[in-house]
Amino acid sequence: MPWPGFFYKAANTDVLVLLNHVQFPLGTSWINRNRLKNAEGFFWLTVPVWKKNRGKQPINKVEICNERNWQKKHYQSLFHAYKHAPYFKEHIDFFEKLYQKKWDRLLDLNLVILDYLLNVIGINKKPILSSSLNVNNKGTGLIIEICEKLNANYYVALSTSKSHIDIETFKNKGITIKFLHFKPPVYPQLWGDFLPNLSVVDLLLNCSPKALEIIKRSQK
């Protein structure tokens, strides 16, 4: 359930590629958790995954730990936090069905969530998985290889990632980097003072029809 910055970047691209074949972080990760808001402040929704004795596993191989009923906890947390949100009724059926199903792979769960969020926000793009592109490089080399596979002249990135990108290497390959300056948008929320950078689900349940307009408002 990514933050609004992810969808801001997605809205400013022609092709959206998800790096699903790279290493799943050994520590905590946004790939299997994100923050939402309730009366106490923010709370985490975390999908438990198997890590022990799995080594440096790629994201597309990560399995969900179903030894405890995390789906029930997620659904109840969402319900109690957002049952009074203006657009709760429009989207709760999706989450009911999502959490009634048993999921084995984290990637499968994430793709279903992402497909739904892109669609209801109004970003009509079907993500391409990096594992389908037969790419093998790492770091900057991987991004360049993906751009070349897709005949891309531009690579879109948030400005916060500038220090991690070898700009000269992109230039040498004839690829222009377009840095987006994302400022977290302020919008009506439940539960007191505004909290930025929550999952986009918070924005959706509070401002559904205007979600994309609010995200695009972040343009500098």
Phi, psi and omega per residue, in radians:
M1 nan 1.313 -2.964
P2 -1.083 2.894 3.099
W3 -1.355 2.898 -3.122
P4 -1.000 -0.519 3.138
G5 -1.028 -0.590 3.091
F6 -1.084 -0.776 -3.096
F7 -1.309 -0.481 3.031
Y8 -1.104 -0.779 3.107
K9 -1.162 -0.738 3.135
A10 -1.062 -0.657 -3.125
A11 -1.222 -0.322 -3.102
N12 -1.820 0.344 -3.140
T13 -2.190 2.781 2.992
D14 -1.556 -0.619 -3.107
V15 -2.302 2.292 -3.121
L16 -1.919 2.043 -3.123
V17 -1.938 2.270 3.073
L18 -1.777 2.220 3.124
L19 -1.414 1.538 -3.074
N20 -1.717 -0.145 -3.100
H21 -1.797 0.022 -3.142
V22 -1.494 3.004 -3.032
Q23 -1.168 2.345 2.991
F24 -1.290 2.278 -3.086
P25 -0.977 2.467 3.136
L26 -1.307 -0.481 3.118
G27 -1.623 -2.630 3.095
T28 -1.250 2.719 -3.045
S29 -2.648 2.570 3.030
W30 -1.297 -0.175 -3.087
I31 -1.193 -0.511 -3.134
N32 -2.143 0.293 3.089
R33 -2.782 2.750 3.009
N34 -2.810 3.001 -3.033
R35 -1.824 2.499 2.974
L36 -2.300 -2.994 -2.953
K37 -2.261 2.412 3.019
N38 -2.446 -2.921 -3.046
A39 -1.094 -0.454 -3.124
E40 -1.533 -0.116 -3.068
G41 2.179 -2.368 3.091
F42 -1.645 2.704 3.052
F43 -2.379 2.742 -3.104
W44 -1.706 2.433 2.868
L45 -1.912 1.959 -3.071
T46 -2.083 2.237 3.036
V47 -1.557 2.045 -3.124
P48 -1.222 2.339 -3.127
V49 -2.266 2.756 3.126
W50 -1.424 2.160 3.109
K51 -2.152 -0.637 -3.060
K52 -1.031 2.252 3.132
N53 1.109 0.271 3.113
R54 -1.708 -0.191 3.108
G55 1.097 -2.586 -3.115
K56 -1.554 1.353 -3.071
Q57 -1.476 2.498 3.073
P58 -1.254 2.725 -3.093
I59 -0.981 -0.695 -3.065
N60 -1.303 -0.004 3.089
K61 -1.912 -0.085 -3.057
V62 -1.198 2.241 -3.128
E63 -1.801 2.549 3.119
I64 -1.437 2.431 3.083
C65 -1.528 1.901 -3.089
N66 -1.798 0.458 -3.136
E67 -1.275 -0.372 3.054
R68 -2.242 2.795 -3.013
N69 -1.462 1.288 -3.140
W70 -1.210 -0.493 3.128
Q71 -1.066 -0.763 3.136
K72 -1.095 -0.731 3.129
K73 -1.113 -0.767 3.120
H74 -1.044 -0.864 -3.064
Y75 -1.112 -0.788 -3.133
Q76 -1.119 -0.662 3.117
S77 -1.123 -0.771 3.098
L78 -1.106 -0.787 -3.079
F79 -1.073 -0.867 -3.074
H80 -1.234 -0.522 -3.122
A81 -1.387 -0.542 -2.958
Y82 -2.183 0.185 -3.085
K83 -1.110 -0.332 3.099
H84 -1.801 0.117 3.107
A85 -1.224 2.568 -3.045
P86 -0.983 -0.592 -3.050
Y87 -2.042 0.413 3.125
F88 -1.023 -0.821 -3.054
K89 -1.139 -0.472 -3.123
E90 -1.230 -0.437 -2.994
H91 -2.107 -0.175 -3.032
I92 -1.157 -0.503 3.113
D93 -1.048 -0.676 3.118
F94 -1.064 -0.807 -3.096
F95 -1.221 -0.573 3.062
E96 -1.039 -0.878 -3.125
K97 -1.157 -0.660 -3.139
L98 -1.036 -0.775 -3.050
Y99 -1.531 -0.116 3.036
Q100 -1.425 -0.334 -3.109
K101 -1.578 2.537 3.058
K102 -1.522 2.167 -3.133
W103 -1.877 2.381 3.126
D104 -1.769 -0.748 -3.122
R105 -1.857 2.385 3.115
L106 -1.056 -0.706 -3.112
L107 -1.043 -0.749 -3.126
D108 -1.074 -0.765 3.094
L109 -1.084 -0.838 -3.103
N110 -1.093 -0.665 -3.122
L111 -1.183 -0.663 3.102
V112 -1.147 -0.771 3.102
I113 -1.088 -0.823 -3.088
L114 -1.123 -0.722 3.117
D115 -1.046 -0.746 3.129
Y116 -1.136 -0.813 -3.090
L117 -1.133 -0.761 3.106
L118 -1.043 -0.727 -3.085
N119 -1.173 -0.853 -3.071
V120 -1.288 -0.455 3.078
I121 -1.309 -0.504 3.099
G122 1.822 0.425 3.078
I123 -1.834 1.757 -2.990
N124 -1.510 1.241 3.120
K125 -2.317 2.371 3.045
K126 -1.725 1.997 -3.099
P127 -1.049 2.531 3.020
I128 -1.729 2.338 3.117
L129 -1.531 2.329 -3.118
S130 -1.060 -0.488 -3.136
S131 -1.146 -0.328 -3.138
S132 -1.525 -0.091 -3.029
L133 -1.743 -0.058 -3.140
N134 0.964 0.927 3.109
V135 -1.914 2.560 -2.994
N136 -2.286 -0.141 -3.109
N137 -1.268 3.130 3.098
K138 -2.286 2.812 3.061
G139 1.012 -2.400 3.133
T140 -1.032 -0.656 3.130
G141 -1.039 -0.623 3.129
L142 -1.166 -0.794 -3.137
I143 -1.087 -0.738 3.124
I144 -1.122 -0.727 3.126
E145 -1.076 -0.701 3.102
I146 -1.124 -0.782 3.106
C147 -1.015 -0.756 -3.133
E148 -1.160 -0.685 3.117
K149 -1.066 -0.608 -3.061
L150 -1.723 0.132 -3.118
N151 0.960 0.717 -3.100
A152 -1.565 2.302 3.067
N153 -1.592 -0.326 -3.106
Y154 -2.217 2.528 2.983
Y155 -2.084 2.204 -3.077
V156 -1.737 2.249 -3.138
A157 -2.509 2.672 3.031
L158 -1.301 2.563 -3.065
S159 -1.084 -0.413 3.139
T160 -1.160 -0.294 -3.135
S161 -1.666 0.096 -3.038
K162 -0.999 -0.675 -3.089
S163 -1.222 -0.249 -3.112
H164 -1.745 0.022 -3.049
I165 -1.980 2.290 3.091
D166 -1.466 1.564 -3.022
I167 -1.073 -0.689 -3.101
E168 -1.090 -0.659 3.128
T169 -1.124 -0.679 3.073
F170 -1.091 -0.789 3.140
K171 -1.027 -0.755 -3.117
N172 -1.118 -0.414 3.124
K173 -1.647 0.027 3.114
G174 1.345 0.416 -3.133
I175 -1.963 2.212 -3.137
T176 -1.610 2.325 3.087
I177 -1.619 2.223 3.065
K178 -1.842 1.889 -3.135
F179 -1.551 2.223 3.097
L180 -1.740 2.337 3.125
H181 -1.748 1.788 -3.062
F182 -1.680 2.168 3.045
K183 -1.957 2.065 -3.087
P184 -0.937 2.158 -3.098
P185 -1.276 2.575 3.052
V186 -1.698 2.317 -3.106
Y187 -2.570 2.896 3.132
P188 -1.105 2.264 3.103
Q189 -2.233 2.801 2.947
L190 -1.433 2.915 2.939
W191 1.145 1.004 2.914
G192 1.375 -2.578 -3.024
D193 -1.018 2.576 -3.113
F194 -1.139 2.385 3.046
L195 -2.043 2.125 3.140
P196 -1.457 2.893 2.965
N197 1.072 0.578 2.976
L198 -1.430 3.075 3.005
S199 -1.018 2.583 3.119
V200 -1.079 -0.284 3.092
V201 -1.048 -0.618 3.090
D202 -1.077 -0.795 3.097
L203 -1.103 -0.739 -3.089
L204 -1.107 -0.804 -3.078
L205 -1.264 -0.401 3.134
N206 -1.627 -0.528 -2.979
C207 -2.450 0.582 -2.915
S208 -0.679 -1.004 -3.048
P209 -1.156 -0.410 -3.081
K210 -1.824 0.179 -3.046
A211 -0.992 -0.855 -3.106
L212 -1.166 -0.712 3.091
E213 -1.033 -0.724 3.136
I214 -1.195 -0.710 3.103
I215 -1.084 -0.777 -3.125
K216 -1.184 -0.339 3.104
R217 -1.094 -0.250 -3.096
S218 -1.330 -0.117 -3.106
Q219 -1.097 2.266 3.035
K220 -1.761 nan nan
